[in-house]
Amino acid sequence: MKETSELNERSVDGVLAEYQKMFKALDSDTDGFVTREDLLRIIDESGISRKDIRIAHTIQGVMESSNAKLDFNQFRALVGSNSSILKSIIQKRLVVPDFQTFCGEMSEIFNEAKKNRSGKVANYIPQLGRVNAEYFSTAITTVSGQRFSMGDAQVPFCLQSVSKPINYCLALEEHGAEKVSQHIGREPSGKGFNELSLNDKGLPHNPMINSGAIMCASLIHPDFNLADRFDFILRAWQRLSGYARVSFNNPVYLSERETADRNFALGYFMREKGAFSPNTDLVQTLELYFQCCSIEMETEGLSVVAASLANGGICPVTGEKILEPTTVQHCLSLMASCGMYDFSGEFAFSIGLPSKSGVSGAVMVVVPNVMGIAIWSPRLDHLGNSVRGIEFCTRLVEAYNFHVYDSIMVGSSAAKRDPRLKKNIQQIEGVVQLCWAASQGDLSEVQNLIAAGVDPNWADYDGRTALHLAASEGHTQVVEYLLSQNANIDAVDRWQGTPLTDAKRSNQVEIVKIIEENLKN
C-alpha cells in the first residue's frame, strides 16, 4: 500500500510538472500570469481550429472567463481534459511545427496554380457542365488536426469518382481483401475509366474505375435496403470528415441516371461474366453507385477524409478510429497506381502520392503520416483530371520532400523542404549539408541547398561558414558562387579566423586573390 501511495504521488507530481512547463512556456514576461489572448493566439497559430472538439473544454472556458489574465491554477483548470493536445500545441510538437510559414508557402503555390486557365468543365453530365469554371479551392488537414483552406472553400461540390476509394475501403472492411479480390482486380486497366472492358478473369480491373466502383457498391451491405445502404455510406463519410457537412446533390444524381447508358452496359457486361455475387440486384447497385457519385462536400471536409487515410484510418480531428490500417494500406496502394485515370502512371512517377480525382474537378491527395489535401477546380484536362489540381500537386512536390521516394534521393532532394522539422532543426541540417558540400567542392549541391532556402551565412558550432570551408579547401568555383550569393566575407569563427585567413593558411593563392578583390569592392 505504501509503494502504491508513493507511486501515485510521483504520478501527480509528474502531471503537475507538465502543467507548469506549459504555463511557463506561455508566461513570456514571467509575471506569473498567462493572458487569454496569448493562449488563443498560440492555438490559432498552430493551425488547430477553435472548433476542434479536442480543445472544446478550454475554448469554452476561455470564452466564458471574465479574467483577462490567468494564474497557474486558473490555467490548469482551463486546460483540464484537453492537456494532451494543448501540450503538443504549446511545445510545437504537431506534425508541422511552423504551420504559419507552411500556410504562407501553400498560399503561394495556390496563387501560382490559379493562373492556369486551361481546360474545360465536364459536360457529359449536364449538371456538372453548369458549374462555374473559375471556382478553385484547396484545403489541408494534417494528421495532428491542423487545418488551412484557400479560395472558394465554402462552395460544395460533388465527389464523383473521389467517392470510389471510400467505397472500396467499406467493402474491404465488410468482406476482407481476399473476398473482395474475387470480384475486383488490383491492376491498372490501361484504358479509359468507363471503358467496356474487364480483365482476363471477367472482373473489373480495379476499384478506381467505373466497373470496379459499381462492383464495390454491390458488396456494401447487400442485405440492407437501398436507403439504409446509402445512409451507411454517408455516415462513413461524415465520420471520416470529422462530422463536416456532407450532403446529397439530387439534380446531379438525376442527371447522372439520365446519362448512364455506359454504366448500365458495364453492369450487364459484368453480370454476363458472372462477376457479381449471387442474387445481386443490378439496378439497385447502379442506383447506389450514382448516389455515391452525387455526395456533396466542401474542400475542408474532404481534406479531413484524406487526412484520416493519411492517419491510418483514424480521424485526426476527433480521434475516432473508422478504418483498419490494413484497409487503408490496400486502398492507398491502388490510389497510387490507378487513382488518376489514364494519367495514373505519370502522376505516380512525377508526384508520387496516393490520389484520386473526379470529373467534378475534385482531387483527394494523401501524404501518408503527414496530411491530407483536397483540391477542387472544375477545369479538366483531356483525361478528366483537374488542371489546377495537377499543377498544385506538381508545385507541392517540387517544394517539399513528399514524393514517396524522396527519402532515397539523398543529394537532389536536399533542395526540397521538410515541413515536419522545426526551424532550428532545419537550420542545423542545412548548415551540416551546406558546409559539407562546400568543403567537398560540390558546387551543384551548394546551389541546390541555397535555392532551397539555406542561408549561405549560417555557421556550424565552431562559427565556420561554407565560405570558410570552401576557401580553406581551395574550391574556387564554390567560393565565387558563395560570394555572388552575398556570403559574409568578414565572417569570423571561434578562433577569430575569416575566409581570407583560412585561404592564406592553406596557401590557396587564387582564392586569396578573389577574396581580396571582393574586399576592395
C-alpha positions as CSV (number, residue, x, y, z in Angstrom):
1,M,0.0,0.0,0.0
2,K,2.9,2.4,0.9
3,E,4.5,1.7,-2.5
4,T,1.3,2.3,-4.3
5,S,0.8,5.6,-2.5
6,E,4.3,6.8,-3.3
7,L,3.8,5.8,-7.0
8,N,0.6,7.8,-7.1
9,E,2.3,10.8,-5.5
10,R,5.1,10.7,-8.1
11,S,2.5,10.4,-10.8
12,V,0.6,13.5,-9.5
13,D,3.9,15.4,-9.3
14,G,4.7,14.5,-12.8
15,V,1.4,15.7,-14.1
16,L,1.8,18.9,-12.1
17,A,5.2,19.5,-13.6
18,E,3.8,19.1,-17.1
19,Y,1.2,21.8,-16.4
20,Q,3.9,24.0,-15.0
21,K,6.0,23.6,-18.2
22,M,3.1,24.6,-20.4
23,F,2.3,27.6,-18.1
24,K,5.9,28.8,-18.2
25,A,6.1,28.5,-21.9
26,L,3.2,30.9,-22.2
27,D,4.2,33.2,-19.4
28,S,6.7,35.1,-21.6
29,D,7.1,38.1,-19.3
30,T,7.4,35.8,-16.2
31,D,4.9,37.8,-14.2
32,G,3.1,34.6,-13.0
33,F,0.1,35.1,-15.4
34,V,-1.0,33.9,-18.8
35,T,-3.3,36.1,-20.8
36,R,-6.3,34.7,-22.6
37,E,-5.1,36.3,-25.8
38,D,-1.7,34.5,-25.6
39,L,-3.5,31.2,-25.2
40,L,-5.8,31.8,-28.1
41,R,-3.0,33.1,-30.2
42,I,-0.8,30.1,-29.9
43,I,-3.8,27.8,-30.7
44,D,-4.7,29.9,-33.8
45,E,-1.0,29.9,-34.9
46,S,-0.8,26.1,-34.5
47,G,-3.5,25.5,-37.1
48,I,-5.8,23.8,-34.7
49,S,-9.3,25.2,-35.1
50,R,-11.1,26.7,-32.1
51,K,-14.0,24.4,-33.1
52,D,-11.8,21.3,-32.7
53,I,-13.6,19.0,-30.2
54,R,-10.2,18.1,-28.6
55,I,-9.9,21.7,-27.2
56,A,-13.6,22.3,-26.7
57,H,-13.3,22.5,-22.8
58,T,-10.5,25.0,-23.0
59,I,-12.1,27.2,-25.6
60,Q,-15.4,27.3,-23.8
61,G,-13.7,28.2,-20.5
62,V,-11.6,31.0,-22.1
63,M,-14.7,32.5,-23.8
64,E,-16.7,32.3,-20.6
65,S,-14.0,33.6,-18.3
66,S,-14.1,37.2,-17.2
67,N,-10.4,37.2,-16.3
68,A,-8.0,38.8,-18.9
69,K,-5.1,37.1,-17.1
70,L,-5.0,33.6,-15.7
71,D,-2.8,32.4,-12.8
72,F,-1.4,28.9,-12.7
73,N,-4.5,27.3,-11.0
74,Q,-6.9,29.0,-13.4
75,F,-4.8,27.9,-16.4
76,R,-4.7,24.4,-15.1
77,A,-8.4,24.3,-14.7
78,L,-9.0,25.6,-18.2
79,V,-6.6,23.2,-19.8
80,G,-8.1,20.3,-17.9
81,S,-9.0,17.3,-20.1
82,N,-7.5,19.0,-23.1
83,S,-4.0,18.9,-21.7
84,S,-2.6,16.4,-24.2
85,I,-3.4,18.3,-27.4
86,L,-2.6,21.7,-25.8
87,K,0.8,20.3,-24.7
88,S,1.5,19.4,-28.3
89,I,0.4,22.9,-29.4
90,I,2.4,24.8,-26.9
91,Q,5.5,22.7,-27.3
92,K,5.2,22.8,-31.1
93,R,5.0,19.0,-31.3
94,L,2.4,18.9,-34.0
95,V,3.4,17.3,-37.3
96,V,4.0,20.7,-38.9
97,P,5.6,22.8,-36.1
98,D,5.8,26.0,-38.1
99,F,2.3,25.9,-39.5
100,Q,2.1,29.6,-40.3
101,T,5.1,29.5,-42.6
102,F,3.8,26.4,-44.2
103,C,0.4,28.0,-44.9
104,G,2.1,31.0,-46.4
105,E,4.0,28.8,-48.8
106,M,0.8,26.8,-49.6
107,S,-0.8,30.2,-50.5
108,E,2.0,31.0,-52.9
109,I,1.6,27.6,-54.6
110,F,-2.2,28.1,-54.7
111,N,-1.9,31.5,-56.3
112,E,0.6,30.2,-59.0
113,A,-1.7,27.3,-59.8
114,K,-4.7,29.7,-60.1
115,K,-3.0,31.4,-63.1
116,N,-3.6,28.3,-65.1
117,R,-6.8,28.8,-67.1
118,S,-6.6,25.9,-69.4
119,G,-9.0,23.0,-69.5
120,K,-12.8,22.8,-69.7
121,V,-15.6,21.9,-67.4
122,A,-17.0,18.3,-67.8
123,N,-20.3,18.4,-69.8
124,Y,-21.2,14.8,-70.4
125,I,-23.2,15.1,-67.2
126,P,-25.3,18.2,-67.9
127,Q,-25.5,19.4,-64.2
128,L,-21.7,19.3,-64.0
129,G,-21.4,21.4,-67.1
130,R,-23.2,24.3,-65.5
131,V,-20.6,24.7,-62.7
132,N,-18.6,28.0,-62.7
133,A,-15.3,27.1,-64.3
134,E,-13.5,29.8,-62.2
135,Y,-14.1,28.0,-58.8
136,F,-10.9,27.0,-57.2
137,S,-10.3,25.9,-53.6
138,T,-7.7,23.9,-51.7
139,A,-7.7,22.7,-48.1
140,I,-5.1,20.9,-46.0
141,T,-5.5,18.9,-42.8
142,T,-2.5,17.3,-41.1
143,V,-2.6,14.1,-39.1
144,S,-2.3,16.4,-36.0
145,G,-5.6,18.1,-37.0
146,Q,-4.0,21.3,-38.2
147,R,-6.2,22.9,-40.9
148,F,-5.9,25.5,-43.6
149,S,-8.1,26.3,-46.6
150,M,-7.8,28.7,-49.5
151,G,-10.1,30.0,-52.3
152,D,-13.8,29.0,-52.7
153,A,-13.6,26.7,-49.7
154,Q,-17.3,27.3,-48.7
155,V,-18.7,26.1,-52.1
156,P,-19.8,22.5,-52.1
157,F,-19.1,20.2,-55.0
158,C,-19.9,16.6,-56.0
159,L,-17.4,13.9,-55.2
160,Q,-18.0,11.9,-58.4
161,S,-15.1,9.4,-58.7
162,V,-13.5,10.6,-55.5
163,S,-16.1,8.5,-53.8
164,K,-14.6,5.3,-55.1
165,P,-11.7,4.9,-52.6
166,I,-14.0,5.1,-49.6
167,N,-16.5,2.6,-51.1
168,Y,-13.5,0.3,-51.7
169,C,-12.5,0.7,-48.0
170,L,-16.0,-0.1,-46.8
171,A,-16.1,-3.2,-49.0
172,L,-12.7,-4.3,-47.6
173,E,-13.9,-3.7,-44.0
174,E,-17.0,-5.8,-44.5
175,H,-15.6,-8.7,-46.5
176,G,-11.8,-8.7,-46.3
177,A,-9.3,-8.3,-49.0
178,E,-9.5,-12.0,-50.2
179,K,-13.2,-11.9,-50.7
180,V,-13.2,-8.5,-52.4
181,S,-10.4,-9.7,-54.8
182,Q,-12.7,-12.4,-56.0
183,H,-14.9,-9.7,-57.5
184,I,-12.4,-6.8,-58.3
185,G,-8.9,-6.9,-59.6
186,R,-5.9,-4.8,-58.4
187,E,-4.2,-3.9,-61.7
188,P,-4.3,-0.7,-63.7
189,S,-6.5,-1.2,-66.8
190,G,-4.5,0.9,-69.2
191,K,-7.9,2.0,-70.7
192,G,-10.4,4.7,-70.1
193,F,-12.2,4.9,-66.7
194,N,-15.6,3.9,-68.3
195,E,-14.2,1.5,-70.9
196,L,-16.3,-1.5,-71.6
197,S,-13.5,-3.8,-70.6
198,L,-12.8,-6.5,-67.9
199,N,-9.7,-8.4,-67.0
200,D,-9.0,-12.0,-68.2
201,K,-11.0,-13.3,-65.3
202,G,-14.0,-11.4,-66.3
203,L,-13.6,-8.9,-63.4
204,P,-13.2,-5.2,-63.2
205,H,-9.5,-4.2,-63.4
206,N,-9.5,-2.2,-60.1
207,P,-11.9,-0.3,-57.8
208,M,-10.9,3.1,-59.1
209,I,-12.6,2.8,-62.4
210,N,-16.4,2.8,-63.1
211,S,-16.8,-1.0,-63.4
212,G,-14.8,-1.6,-60.2
213,A,-16.7,1.1,-58.3
214,I,-20.0,-0.4,-59.4
215,M,-18.8,-3.8,-58.1
216,C,-17.8,-2.1,-54.7
217,A,-21.3,-0.7,-54.4
218,S,-22.7,-4.2,-54.9
219,L,-20.7,-5.5,-52.0
220,I,-21.6,-2.9,-49.4
221,H,-24.3,-4.3,-47.1
222,P,-26.4,-6.0,-49.9
223,D,-28.7,-7.3,-47.1
224,F,-29.8,-3.7,-46.3
225,N,-32.5,-1.9,-48.3
226,L,-31.2,0.8,-50.7
227,A,-31.9,3.7,-48.4
228,D,-30.1,2.1,-45.5
229,R,-27.1,1.2,-47.7
230,F,-26.7,4.8,-48.8
231,D,-27.2,6.1,-45.2
232,F,-24.4,3.7,-44.1
233,I,-22.0,5.1,-46.7
234,L,-23.0,8.7,-45.9
235,R,-22.3,8.1,-42.2
236,A,-18.9,6.7,-43.1
237,W,-18.1,10.0,-44.9
238,Q,-19.3,12.0,-42.0
239,R,-17.1,10.1,-39.6
240,L,-14.1,10.3,-41.8
241,S,-14.5,14.0,-42.3
242,G,-14.8,14.8,-38.6
243,Y,-18.6,15.3,-39.0
244,A,-18.2,18.0,-41.6
245,R,-21.1,19.0,-43.8
246,V,-21.8,16.0,-46.1
247,S,-24.9,16.3,-48.3
248,F,-26.5,14.9,-51.4
249,N,-27.0,16.7,-54.7
250,N,-30.2,15.3,-56.2
251,P,-30.1,17.2,-59.5
252,V,-26.6,15.7,-60.2
253,Y,-27.9,12.3,-59.3
254,L,-30.9,12.6,-61.7
255,S,-28.5,13.9,-64.4
256,E,-26.2,11.0,-63.7
257,R,-29.0,8.5,-64.1
258,E,-30.2,10.1,-67.4
259,T,-26.8,9.7,-69.0
260,A,-25.9,6.3,-67.6
261,D,-26.0,4.1,-70.6
262,R,-22.3,3.2,-70.4
263,N,-22.6,2.3,-66.7
264,F,-25.6,0.1,-67.3
265,A,-23.7,-1.6,-70.1
266,L,-20.8,-2.2,-67.7
267,G,-23.2,-3.6,-65.1
268,Y,-24.8,-6.0,-67.6
269,F,-21.4,-7.0,-69.0
270,M,-20.2,-7.9,-65.5
271,R,-23.4,-9.8,-64.8
272,E,-23.0,-11.7,-68.1
273,K,-19.4,-12.7,-66.9
274,G,-20.7,-13.9,-63.5
275,A,-18.6,-11.2,-61.7
276,F,-21.3,-10.2,-59.1
277,S,-22.2,-12.2,-56.0
278,P,-25.3,-14.3,-56.4
279,N,-28.7,-12.5,-56.1
280,T,-27.1,-9.1,-56.7
281,D,-29.8,-6.6,-57.7
282,L,-28.1,-4.8,-60.6
283,V,-30.5,-1.8,-60.8
284,Q,-30.2,-1.1,-57.1
285,T,-26.4,-1.5,-57.3
286,L,-26.3,1.1,-60.1
287,E,-28.6,3.4,-58.2
288,L,-26.3,3.2,-55.1
289,Y,-23.3,3.9,-57.3
290,F,-25.0,7.0,-58.8
291,Q,-25.9,8.2,-55.3
292,C,-22.3,7.9,-54.1
293,C,-21.1,9.9,-57.0
294,S,-23.6,12.6,-56.1
295,I,-22.4,13.0,-52.5
296,E,-21.5,16.7,-51.9
297,M,-18.8,18.2,-49.7
298,E,-16.6,21.2,-49.3
299,T,-12.8,21.1,-49.7
300,E,-12.1,21.4,-45.9
301,G,-14.2,18.3,-45.1
302,L,-12.7,16.3,-48.0
303,S,-9.2,17.2,-46.7
304,V,-10.1,15.7,-43.3
305,V,-11.2,12.5,-45.1
306,A,-7.8,12.4,-46.9
307,A,-6.0,13.1,-43.5
308,S,-8.0,10.2,-42.0
309,L,-6.4,8.0,-44.7
310,A,-3.0,9.5,-44.1
311,N,-3.5,8.7,-40.4
312,G,-4.2,5.0,-40.9
313,G,-8.0,5.2,-40.6
314,I,-8.2,7.4,-37.6
315,C,-9.8,10.8,-38.0
316,P,-7.3,13.4,-36.8
317,V,-9.8,15.9,-35.6
318,T,-11.9,13.5,-33.5
319,G,-9.5,10.7,-32.7
320,E,-12.2,8.2,-33.8
321,K,-11.0,5.0,-35.5
322,I,-13.1,4.4,-38.6
323,L,-10.9,2.1,-40.8
324,E,-8.4,-0.6,-40.1
325,P,-4.8,0.2,-41.1
326,T,-4.6,-2.7,-43.5
327,T,-7.7,-1.4,-45.2
328,V,-6.1,2.0,-45.7
329,Q,-2.9,0.4,-46.9
330,H,-4.7,-1.6,-49.6
331,C,-6.7,1.5,-50.6
332,L,-3.7,3.8,-50.8
333,S,-1.8,1.3,-52.9
334,L,-4.5,1.3,-55.6
335,M,-4.9,5.0,-55.4
336,A,-1.2,5.4,-56.1
337,S,-1.4,3.1,-59.1
338,C,-4.9,3.7,-60.5
339,G,-6.4,6.8,-59.0
340,M,-5.8,9.5,-61.6
341,Y,-7.5,8.0,-64.7
342,D,-5.1,7.5,-67.7
343,F,-2.6,9.9,-66.0
344,S,-2.1,7.5,-63.1
345,G,1.3,6.2,-64.2
346,E,2.7,9.7,-65.0
347,F,1.2,11.0,-61.7
348,A,2.9,8.2,-59.7
349,F,6.2,8.9,-61.5
350,S,6.2,12.7,-61.1
351,I,4.1,13.3,-58.0
352,G,4.4,10.0,-56.1
353,L,1.4,10.4,-53.8
354,P,-1.7,8.3,-53.5
355,S,-4.5,10.4,-55.0
356,K,-8.0,10.2,-56.6
357,S,-9.6,12.6,-59.0
358,G,-13.1,13.1,-60.2
359,V,-14.7,14.8,-63.2
360,S,-16.3,17.4,-60.9
361,G,-12.7,18.8,-60.7
362,A,-12.0,17.3,-57.2
363,V,-8.7,15.8,-56.3
364,M,-8.0,14.0,-53.0
365,V,-4.3,13.7,-52.1
366,V,-2.8,11.7,-49.3
367,V,0.6,12.3,-47.8
368,P,1.0,9.3,-45.6
369,N,1.7,10.1,-41.9
370,V,1.7,13.8,-42.7
371,M,-1.5,15.3,-44.2
372,G,-4.5,15.1,-46.5
373,I,-5.1,17.6,-49.2
374,A,-8.3,18.4,-51.1
375,I,-8.3,20.4,-54.3
376,W,-11.3,21.5,-56.4
377,S,-11.2,23.3,-59.7
378,P,-13.7,22.3,-62.4
379,R,-11.4,22.9,-65.4
380,L,-10.3,19.5,-66.6
381,D,-7.7,18.3,-69.0
382,H,-8.4,15.8,-71.8
383,L,-8.0,12.9,-69.4
384,G,-10.6,14.2,-66.9
385,N,-8.2,15.5,-64.2
386,S,-8.4,19.0,-62.7
387,V,-5.8,21.1,-64.5
388,R,-5.2,23.3,-61.5
389,G,-5.2,20.3,-59.2
390,I,-2.4,18.6,-61.2
391,E,-0.4,21.9,-61.2
392,F,-0.9,22.4,-57.4
393,C,0.4,18.8,-56.8
394,T,3.3,19.3,-59.1
395,R,4.4,22.5,-57.4
396,L,3.8,20.9,-54.0
397,V,6.3,18.1,-54.5
398,E,8.8,20.4,-56.2
399,A,8.9,22.4,-52.9
400,Y,8.5,19.6,-50.3
401,N,10.0,16.1,-49.9
402,F,6.6,14.5,-50.1
403,H,7.2,12.2,-53.1
404,V,7.1,8.6,-51.8
405,Y,10.8,8.1,-53.0
406,D,12.3,11.4,-51.9
407,S,13.7,9.6,-48.9
408,I,16.2,7.8,-51.1
409,M,17.2,10.8,-53.1
410,V,19.9,12.0,-50.7
411,G,21.5,14.5,-53.0
412,S,18.9,16.0,-55.2
413,S,16.1,16.0,-52.6
414,A,18.2,18.4,-50.4
415,A,16.7,21.2,-52.4
416,K,13.3,20.3,-51.0
417,R,12.0,21.3,-47.6
418,D,10.6,19.1,-44.9
419,P,7.7,21.0,-43.1
420,R,7.8,18.3,-40.3
421,L,11.1,19.8,-39.0
422,K,11.2,22.7,-36.5
423,K,13.1,25.7,-37.8
424,N,16.1,25.1,-35.7
425,I,16.4,21.5,-36.8
426,Q,16.1,22.6,-40.4
427,Q,18.8,25.1,-39.9
428,I,21.1,22.6,-38.3
429,E,20.6,20.1,-41.1
430,G,21.0,22.9,-43.7
431,V,24.3,24.0,-42.1
432,V,25.7,20.5,-42.0
433,Q,24.8,19.8,-45.6
434,L,26.0,23.2,-46.9
435,C,29.3,23.1,-45.1
436,W,30.0,19.5,-46.2
437,A,29.1,20.3,-49.8
438,A,31.4,23.4,-49.7
439,S,34.3,21.5,-48.2
440,Q,34.0,18.9,-51.0
441,G,33.7,21.5,-53.7
442,D,30.3,20.2,-54.7
443,L,29.0,23.3,-56.5
444,S,25.8,21.7,-57.7
445,E,24.8,20.7,-54.2
446,V,25.7,24.1,-52.8
447,Q,23.5,25.7,-55.4
448,N,20.6,23.3,-54.6
449,L,20.8,24.0,-50.9
450,I,20.8,27.8,-51.3
451,A,18.0,27.6,-53.8
452,A,16.0,25.6,-51.1
453,G,16.4,28.4,-48.6
454,V,19.6,27.5,-46.7
455,D,21.3,30.8,-45.7
456,P,24.9,30.9,-47.0
457,N,25.9,32.7,-43.8
458,W,24.7,30.0,-41.4
459,A,27.6,28.7,-39.4
460,D,28.5,25.4,-37.7
461,Y,29.2,25.0,-34.0
462,D,32.7,26.5,-34.5
463,G,31.3,29.5,-36.3
464,R,32.7,28.3,-39.6
465,T,30.6,29.1,-42.7
466,A,30.5,27.4,-46.1
467,L,32.8,30.2,-47.3
468,H,35.4,29.4,-44.6
469,L,35.5,25.7,-45.7
470,A,35.5,26.3,-49.5
471,A,38.3,28.9,-49.1
472,S,40.3,26.6,-46.9
473,E,40.0,23.6,-49.3
474,G,40.7,25.7,-52.4
475,H,37.3,25.2,-54.2
476,T,37.4,28.3,-56.4
477,Q,34.0,27.9,-58.1
478,V,32.2,27.4,-54.8
479,V,33.9,30.5,-53.3
480,E,32.9,32.6,-56.3
481,Y,29.3,31.3,-56.2
482,L,29.0,31.9,-52.4
483,L,30.3,35.5,-52.8
484,S,27.8,36.0,-55.6
485,Q,25.1,34.9,-53.1
486,N,26.2,37.6,-50.6
487,A,28.1,35.3,-48.3
488,N,29.7,37.3,-45.5
489,I,33.3,37.8,-46.5
490,D,34.2,39.0,-43.0
491,A,32.6,36.1,-41.1
492,V,34.6,35.2,-38.0
493,D,34.9,31.7,-36.5
494,R,35.5,31.0,-32.8
495,W,39.3,31.2,-33.5
496,Q,38.8,34.6,-35.0
497,G,39.6,33.3,-38.4
498,T,38.0,34.7,-41.6
499,P,37.7,33.0,-45.0
500,L,40.7,35.1,-46.1
501,T,42.9,34.0,-43.2
502,D,41.9,30.4,-43.9
503,A,42.8,30.7,-47.5
504,K,46.2,32.2,-46.7
505,R,46.8,29.5,-44.1
506,S,46.2,26.8,-46.7
507,N,48.2,28.6,-49.3
508,Q,45.2,28.9,-51.7
509,V,46.7,31.7,-53.8
510,E,43.9,32.1,-56.3
511,I,41.2,32.2,-53.6
512,V,43.2,34.8,-51.6
513,K,43.2,36.9,-54.7
514,I,39.5,36.5,-55.3
515,I,38.6,37.4,-51.7
516,E,41.0,40.4,-51.6
517,E,39.4,41.8,-54.8
518,N,36.0,41.4,-53.3
519,L,37.1,43.2,-50.2
520,K,38.3,46.2,-52.3
521,N,34.9,46.3,-54.0
